[in-house]
Amino acid sequence: MTEPRDGQPTGDETPQDHTGPTGPGPNDPGPMDQAGFDELEPHPDHPIGSNAEVNSKLVDEGESEADPKADSKADDEPEEKSKTKDSSFLDHLEDLRSTLIQSTIAGLLATVICWFVSAELLDILVRPIKDQGVYFTAPNEAFLVRLKLAAAMGLFVVAPFIFFRIYMFIMPGLYKKEKKVVTPLLITTSLLFYTGVSFGFLIVVPQVMIFLMSFGTAYLSPLIGVGQYFAFVSKLSLAFGLVFQLPLLVLFLSVIGVVKPKTLLRTWRYAILAIFALSAMLTPPDVISQVMMAGPVLVLYWSSVLVALVVTRKRRKED
C-alpha cells in the first residue's frame, strides 16, 4: 500500500469540493472560494466607506444625471425663451388667421346682401346718362356687372370693419406713443378715402359725363355698354379716393422729417405742376375731370403743409 502524496486525498476520504459528472448536488453549498465573501464589508475607517455609502453615492450621481432640474439655469433659460417665442409667434399667426377669416366672411356677407339690392344700385349708377340709355351687348354682361357692383359696394360698406380688425391686429405691437399716432391716422385715412370716392361719384362723374356726351352730333349718338360704363365710373371714383390720401402722405413725411414744410412752401409751383400731372394720368383726357380732381387736392395739400408746419414748430419747442 503506497502512502499518499502530500496534498493528495486517500482512498477513504471524499473530497468535499468534487462536483461529479452531473454538476453540483442539491445540498452542495457551492465553490469554497466564494463562501463568506458576500457578507464581507470594508472597514468603517476605509476611505471608500461602506457599501451603503457607495451605493447611495452612485444612486445620487445617477439621479443628478437624469434629473433635468440639476442642469444649470443657463441651459434652462434659452429653452424657456424659445418656448415663449414659439408660443407668441403661434399666437400671432392665430390672430392673423382670425383677422383674415373675419374680414373675408364680412366681405362675403356684405356682397350677398348688396346683391339683393344690386338692381337699385345699378339704376343709381347709370342715372347720370339715363337720357342716353345704357345697354348690355352680351347675354351675361348685365349679370356680371351686377355681381361686380354688389362686391364693390359690399367692400365699401365693410371697409371700416376691415380697417378696425387690422388695427386691432397691429395694436399689441405698438407703444403708447405709436398708438396715439396710429389711431387718428387710421380714422383720417378712412374719412379721406370715403370723401374722395363720394366726391368722385356724386359730383365729378355727372359733370364729366355731361361734358363727354356733348361731343355727339345729329348723326352721332352714343351707345354705351354697361360693362364699360361701370369700369369707367369705378376707376374714376377709386382714383379720387386714392388721390385724397396725398395730403395725409405729405403730412406724414413732414412730421417724420423726410420733407421740411418750409421746403414745400418754397416749391409750391412744382407741387401744383405735379398735382395737375397726376390728375391728368388718373382721369379721362378731359379738362373737367382734371380740374375737378386737382382743385380739392390742392386745397388739401396746402392744408396738410400748414398743419405740418405747426406740428414741427411745437416739437422744436418741446425739444
C-alpha positions as CSV (number, residue, x, y, z in Angstrom):
1,M,0.0,0.0,0.0
2,T,1.5,3.2,-1.0
3,E,1.4,6.2,1.1
4,P,-0.4,9.2,-0.3
5,R,1.5,12.1,-1.5
6,D,1.3,15.4,0.1
7,G,-1.9,17.2,-0.7
8,Q,-3.5,14.1,-2.3
9,P,-6.5,12.5,-0.6
10,T,-6.5,8.9,0.4
11,G,-9.0,6.4,-0.9
12,D,-11.1,6.7,2.3
13,E,-11.5,10.4,2.0
14,T,-14.1,12.0,-0.2
15,P,-13.2,15.5,-1.4
16,Q,-15.9,17.9,-0.5
17,D,-15.4,20.2,-3.5
18,H,-15.8,17.4,-6.0
19,T,-18.9,18.1,-8.1
20,G,-19.1,14.9,-10.0
21,P,-20.0,14.4,-13.6
22,T,-23.6,15.7,-13.3
23,G,-22.7,19.0,-11.6
24,P,-23.2,20.0,-8.0
25,G,-25.8,18.3,-5.9
26,P,-28.8,19.8,-4.3
27,N,-27.1,20.0,-0.9
28,D,-23.8,21.3,-2.3
29,P,-23.1,24.8,-0.8
30,G,-21.1,25.9,-3.9
31,P,-17.5,26.6,-4.5
32,M,-15.5,27.0,-1.4
33,D,-13.6,30.0,-2.8
34,Q,-16.8,32.2,-2.8
35,A,-18.0,31.1,0.7
36,G,-18.2,34.0,3.1
37,F,-17.2,36.8,0.6
38,D,-20.8,38.0,0.2
39,E,-21.0,39.0,3.8
40,L,-17.8,40.9,3.9
41,E,-17.8,44.7,4.2
42,P,-15.0,47.2,4.2
43,H,-13.7,48.6,7.4
44,P,-15.6,51.7,8.6
45,D,-12.3,53.7,8.6
46,H,-11.6,52.7,5.0
47,P,-11.6,55.8,2.6
48,I,-14.3,54.4,0.3
49,G,-16.7,53.9,3.2
50,S,-19.3,51.2,3.5
51,N,-21.3,49.6,0.7
52,A,-24.3,51.6,1.7
53,E,-22.5,54.8,1.3
54,V,-21.1,53.8,-2.1
55,N,-24.5,52.7,-3.3
56,S,-26.1,55.9,-2.1
57,K,-23.4,57.9,-3.9
58,L,-23.9,56.0,-7.1
59,V,-27.7,56.5,-6.9
60,D,-27.3,60.2,-6.2
61,E,-25.0,60.6,-9.2
62,G,-27.5,58.7,-11.4
63,E,-30.3,60.9,-10.2
64,S,-28.3,64.0,-10.8
65,E,-27.6,63.0,-14.3
66,A,-31.2,62.0,-15.1
67,D,-32.9,64.9,-13.3
68,P,-33.3,67.9,-15.6
69,K,-33.6,70.3,-12.5
70,A,-29.9,69.6,-11.8
71,D,-29.0,71.5,-15.0
72,S,-27.7,75.0,-14.8
73,K,-30.0,78.0,-15.2
74,A,-28.1,79.0,-18.3
75,D,-29.3,75.8,-20.0
76,D,-32.9,76.3,-18.9
77,E,-33.3,79.9,-19.8
78,P,-32.8,79.5,-23.6
79,E,-35.3,76.7,-23.6
80,E,-37.9,78.8,-21.8
81,K,-37.2,81.8,-24.1
82,S,-37.5,79.6,-27.2
83,K,-40.8,78.2,-25.9
84,T,-42.1,81.7,-25.2
85,K,-41.1,82.9,-28.6
86,D,-42.7,79.9,-30.3
87,S,-45.9,80.4,-28.4
88,S,-46.0,84.1,-29.1
89,F,-45.3,83.5,-32.8
90,L,-48.1,80.9,-32.9
91,D,-50.5,83.3,-31.2
92,H,-49.5,86.0,-33.7
93,L,-50.3,83.7,-36.6
94,E,-53.6,82.7,-35.0
95,D,-54.6,86.3,-34.7
96,L,-53.7,86.9,-38.3
97,R,-55.7,83.9,-39.4
98,S,-58.7,85.1,-37.4
99,T,-58.4,88.6,-38.8
100,L,-58.3,87.3,-42.4
101,I,-61.2,84.9,-41.8
102,Q,-63.4,87.5,-40.2
103,S,-62.6,90.1,-42.9
104,T,-63.4,87.6,-45.7
105,I,-66.6,86.5,-44.1
106,A,-67.7,90.1,-43.5
107,G,-67.0,90.9,-47.2
108,L,-68.9,87.9,-48.5
109,L,-71.9,88.6,-46.3
110,A,-72.0,92.3,-47.4
111,T,-71.7,91.1,-51.0
112,V,-74.6,88.8,-50.6
113,I,-76.8,91.5,-49.0
114,C,-75.9,94.0,-51.7
115,W,-76.8,91.5,-54.4
116,F,-80.4,91.7,-53.4
117,V,-80.4,95.5,-54.0
118,S,-78.0,95.4,-57.0
119,A,-80.7,96.4,-59.4
120,E,-81.5,99.6,-57.5
121,L,-77.7,100.3,-57.2
122,L,-77.3,99.8,-60.9
123,D,-80.1,102.3,-61.6
124,I,-78.3,104.8,-59.3
125,L,-75.1,104.1,-61.1
126,V,-76.5,104.9,-64.6
127,R,-78.5,107.9,-63.5
128,P,-76.0,110.4,-65.0
129,I,-76.7,109.1,-68.5
130,K,-80.2,107.9,-68.2
131,D,-81.3,110.1,-71.1
132,Q,-78.8,108.4,-73.5
133,G,-79.5,104.9,-72.1
134,V,-77.2,102.1,-71.2
135,Y,-77.1,98.7,-73.0
136,F,-75.5,95.3,-72.5
137,T,-74.2,93.6,-75.6
138,A,-73.5,90.1,-74.2
139,P,-76.0,87.7,-72.5
140,N,-74.1,87.6,-69.2
141,E,-72.9,91.2,-69.2
142,A,-75.7,92.5,-67.0
143,F,-75.3,89.7,-64.5
144,L,-71.6,90.2,-64.2
145,V,-71.9,93.9,-63.8
146,R,-74.5,93.4,-61.0
147,L,-72.2,90.9,-59.3
148,K,-69.2,93.3,-59.5
149,L,-71.3,96.1,-58.3
150,A,-72.5,94.1,-55.3
151,A,-68.9,93.1,-54.4
152,A,-67.7,96.7,-54.7
153,M,-70.5,98.1,-52.6
154,G,-70.0,95.2,-50.1
155,L,-66.3,96.0,-49.6
156,F,-67.2,99.7,-49.5
157,V,-69.6,99.1,-46.7
158,V,-67.5,96.8,-44.6
159,A,-64.2,98.6,-45.1
160,P,-64.4,100.3,-41.6
161,F,-64.7,96.8,-40.0
162,I,-61.8,95.5,-42.0
163,F,-59.7,98.5,-41.0
164,F,-60.7,98.0,-37.4
165,R,-59.6,94.4,-37.5
166,I,-56.3,95.3,-39.0
167,Y,-55.9,98.0,-36.4
168,M,-56.6,95.5,-33.5
169,F,-54.1,93.1,-35.0
170,I,-51.2,95.6,-35.0
171,M,-52.2,97.2,-31.7
172,P,-50.4,94.8,-29.3
173,G,-47.1,95.5,-31.0
174,L,-47.3,99.3,-30.7
175,Y,-46.0,101.6,-27.9
176,K,-48.3,104.1,-26.3
177,K,-46.8,107.0,-28.4
178,E,-47.3,105.0,-31.6
179,K,-50.9,104.2,-30.6
180,K,-51.6,107.9,-30.2
181,V,-50.4,108.4,-33.8
182,V,-51.9,105.4,-35.5
183,T,-55.4,105.9,-34.1
184,P,-56.1,109.3,-35.6
185,L,-54.1,108.3,-38.7
186,L,-56.4,105.4,-39.4
187,I,-59.5,107.5,-38.8
188,T,-58.3,110.3,-41.0
189,T,-57.3,107.8,-43.8
190,S,-60.8,106.2,-43.8
191,L,-62.6,109.6,-43.8
192,L,-60.4,110.9,-46.7
193,F,-61.0,107.8,-48.7
194,Y,-64.8,107.8,-48.3
195,T,-64.8,111.6,-49.0
196,G,-62.8,111.1,-52.2
197,V,-64.9,108.3,-53.5
198,S,-68.2,110.1,-52.7
199,F,-66.9,113.3,-54.3
200,G,-65.8,111.5,-57.4
201,F,-69.1,109.6,-57.9
202,L,-71.6,112.2,-56.8
203,I,-70.0,115.4,-58.2
204,V,-67.3,114.6,-60.8
205,V,-68.9,111.7,-62.7
206,P,-72.1,113.6,-63.6
207,Q,-70.2,116.6,-64.8
208,V,-67.7,114.5,-66.7
209,M,-70.5,112.5,-68.4
210,I,-72.3,115.7,-69.4
211,F,-69.2,117.1,-70.9
212,L,-68.3,114.0,-72.8
213,M,-71.8,113.4,-74.1
214,S,-71.8,116.9,-75.6
215,F,-69.5,115.8,-78.3
216,G,-72.3,113.9,-80.1
217,T,-73.9,115.3,-83.3
218,A,-77.1,114.9,-85.1
219,Y,-75.8,111.8,-86.8
220,L,-73.6,110.6,-83.9
221,S,-75.4,109.2,-80.9
222,P,-73.8,107.3,-78.0
223,L,-74.3,103.6,-77.5
224,I,-72.8,102.9,-74.1
225,G,-72.2,99.4,-72.8
226,V,-73.0,98.8,-69.1
227,G,-69.7,97.0,-68.6
228,Q,-67.6,99.8,-70.0
229,Y,-69.5,102.4,-68.1
230,F,-69.1,100.5,-64.8
231,A,-65.4,100.2,-65.3
232,F,-65.2,104.0,-66.1
233,V,-67.1,105.1,-63.1
234,S,-65.4,102.7,-60.7
235,K,-61.9,103.7,-61.8
236,L,-62.7,107.4,-61.6
237,S,-64.2,107.1,-58.1
238,L,-61.3,104.9,-56.8
239,A,-58.8,107.4,-58.3
240,F,-60.4,110.2,-56.2
241,G,-60.3,108.1,-53.1
242,L,-56.6,107.4,-53.5
243,V,-55.6,110.9,-54.5
244,F,-57.3,112.3,-51.4
245,Q,-54.7,110.4,-49.4
246,L,-51.9,112.5,-50.9
247,P,-52.2,115.4,-48.3
248,L,-52.0,112.8,-45.5
249,L,-48.9,111.4,-47.0
250,V,-47.3,114.8,-47.2
251,L,-48.2,115.5,-43.6
252,F,-46.7,112.2,-42.5
253,L,-43.4,112.8,-44.4
254,S,-43.2,116.3,-42.9
255,V,-43.7,115.0,-39.4
256,I,-41.1,112.3,-39.5
257,G,-38.6,114.7,-41.0
258,V,-38.2,113.4,-44.6
259,V,-39.6,116.6,-46.1
260,K,-39.5,120.0,-44.5
261,P,-42.7,122.1,-44.6
262,K,-40.7,125.3,-45.5
263,T,-39.3,123.5,-48.5
264,L,-42.8,122.6,-49.6
265,L,-43.8,126.2,-49.2
266,R,-40.9,127.4,-51.3
267,T,-41.6,124.8,-54.1
268,W,-45.3,125.4,-54.4
269,R,-45.0,125.8,-58.2
270,Y,-43.6,122.3,-58.6
271,A,-46.3,121.0,-56.3
272,I,-49.1,122.5,-58.5
273,L,-47.5,121.0,-61.6
274,A,-47.2,117.6,-60.0
275,I,-50.8,117.5,-58.8
276,F,-52.1,118.5,-62.3
277,A,-49.9,115.9,-63.9
278,L,-51.2,113.2,-61.5
279,S,-54.8,114.3,-62.1
280,A,-54.2,114.0,-65.9
281,M,-53.0,110.5,-65.5
282,L,-55.8,109.3,-63.2
283,T,-58.7,110.9,-65.0
284,P,-60.1,110.7,-68.6
285,P,-58.5,113.0,-71.1
286,D,-60.8,116.0,-70.5
287,V,-60.3,119.3,-68.7
288,I,-63.4,119.0,-66.5
289,S,-62.3,115.9,-64.6
290,Q,-58.7,117.1,-64.3
291,V,-59.6,120.4,-62.8
292,M,-62.2,118.9,-60.5
293,M,-59.6,116.5,-59.2
294,A,-56.7,118.9,-58.9
295,G,-58.7,121.7,-57.2
296,P,-59.7,119.7,-54.0
297,V,-56.3,118.0,-53.9
298,L,-54.6,121.4,-53.9
299,V,-56.7,122.7,-51.0
300,L,-56.0,119.5,-49.0
301,Y,-52.3,119.8,-49.9
302,W,-51.9,123.3,-48.6
303,S,-53.9,122.4,-45.5
304,S,-51.6,119.5,-44.8
305,V,-48.5,121.7,-45.3
306,L,-49.8,124.3,-42.8
307,V,-50.6,121.6,-40.3
308,A,-47.2,120.0,-40.7
309,L,-45.6,123.4,-40.1
310,V,-47.5,123.9,-36.9
311,V,-46.6,120.4,-35.6
312,T,-42.9,120.7,-36.4
313,R,-42.7,124.0,-34.6
314,K,-44.4,122.5,-31.5
315,R,-41.9,119.7,-31.5
316,R,-39.0,122.0,-31.7
317,K,-40.3,124.0,-28.7
318,E,-40.8,120.8,-26.7
319,D,-37.2,119.6,-27.5
